[in-house]
Amino acid sequence: MSIQSELKTRFNDAVIEVYVQKDGKPGVVVAPESLAEVCRFLHDSGFDHLSLISGTDRVEWLEVIYHIWSYTRKENVVLKVKLDRDKPVVDSVASVWRGANWMERETYDLVGIRFNGHPNLRRILLPDPWEGHPLRRDYDMSVDQYVYIDEDGKDVVTTDASKLLREEALHGKN
Amino acid sequence: MARTEEYQLNVGPVHPSTHGVLRFVLTMDGETIKDTEMVLGQLHRGIEKIAESRSYLQFIPYTDRLDYISGMTNNYGFTKAVEDLAGITVPKKAEYLRVFVMELNRIVNHLVCIGSLLLDLGAATMIIYGFRERHKVLDLFESLCGARMTFNYIRPGGVRGDIPEGFIDNAKEFLRDMPKRIGDYAQLINDNEIVHMRMKGVGMLSPEDAINYGVTGPMLRGSGVSYDIRKDDPYSVYEELDFKACTRPECDTYARYIVRMDEMYESLYIAEQALDKIEHLSGSVNTHFPRIFTPPEGEVYSRIEAPKGELGFYIASDGGTRPYRVKIRSPPFCSLQALPQMVEGLKIPDLVAAFGIVDIALGDVDR
């Protein structure tokens, strides 16, 4: 039985759609509220390697995609959840695969999706006070943000370049 | 009775043993590491964002700058995703050329990894030897594509150019000399007592934990899991080549080191077979790849066995000339997560050993 129909029989209502990715990997669109349950089931039935978590901004909605591989069954499965743009929240799977921890942090950092129950949901690549999530389609690329370290050693983000030592270099003033 | 108090110790971001700009915040109890926190992002250049405003061909040079030690495998990782997306088939000769350069790149990567690890442990000899052999490979690459680090050689539809005159002879000379060189390194390092004391039993990671953390590549095989994407989910022409996945069951730093040494022999063996095919195949090394390339709409995720582990590219295309979204699964980013568990209860010098063998390039971790 293919993994798609296996999931369909077990989680009837939670499986919104089945599809095939362009490279032939079987994909399943899952309702966000059942994601953690589906992931736990997949992990326990042999899908032990979480390859990748990625988030995409589709303008009307946001989606999170999980590429999962089984070492024992040598099979792929792709899970996808579609989230409301105004309230992009989904359950964390870091308790299922510990490797999800940083990938979820990165997705939060760059795409702005919040993961419920994540042990440490902070930005990972950008400094903590950064404004906005760069991989969103509506991220304003024309505003430059500068990072400097204040007297307490904390990162501070500002759009005011006059705070930087390199002010002259930035504005070409001599 | 002596009372100890926990304190925090900062290592990096600019520290020789962090191989770039990575910062550790260690929670210490006396000299014992209790917890490790890593602060990433100092080399974050927003490559995934850049990808959204570049055409597919224009993005390939950026992949060279991810894991800057093994540019060829990065080129191929992205190229394979594009080829999967558009259903492009490539001439056999080009595939063998790709395999040949990727395997030489694997040797280069392992030489740099082992060299810098031993440098961190206080043995400066190996990095000099490693770089000597690395230069021989880079000379070969330079004759192929003109560059020594940022190759931009493998591209959708084939490779940039056919082999130049004299390439086969130079490559054969390298393949002939290299096994003896690896033997020399093994003689220097493998039975060295200090190396044993620093690496054996250090940085233990059980196979179950390694899988759960998403650790891949030589790190996973050093934990006794015989898994190699070239074998288990084959791509390119690896199915036609004879090689084995190198594993060790000890789960420690020394096992991961031995896996890398064994892999260099295997890579040489694969490269030898590929070179033999390149010599006897004729014809083009390119299929037509349109200058204005618009792949069909859809998503792909393609992964390859890069020297550092599973390198994956997820591309979502909307049918336009530029990718809608590119997501890079970088192997060291995922492997690093296991480090706090590996070094818990060890001393700081052990952190250097356990971390060195994870083999990271910060360009790949931070992207």
Interface residues (C-beta under 8 A of the other chain):
Chain A: Q21 K22 D23 K25 D48 H49 L50 S51 L52 S54 T56 D57 I65 H67 W69 Y71 K74 V78 W97 R98 G99 A100 N101 W102 M103 L110 R123 I124 L125 L126 P127 P134 L135
Chain B: L40 G41 H44 G46 E48 K49 D84 L85 D209 I211 N212 Y213 G214 V215 V225 Y227 D232 D233 P296 G298 E299 V300 Y301 S302 R303 E310 G312 Y314 A316 Y324 R325 K327 R329 F333 C334 L336 Q337 D366 R367
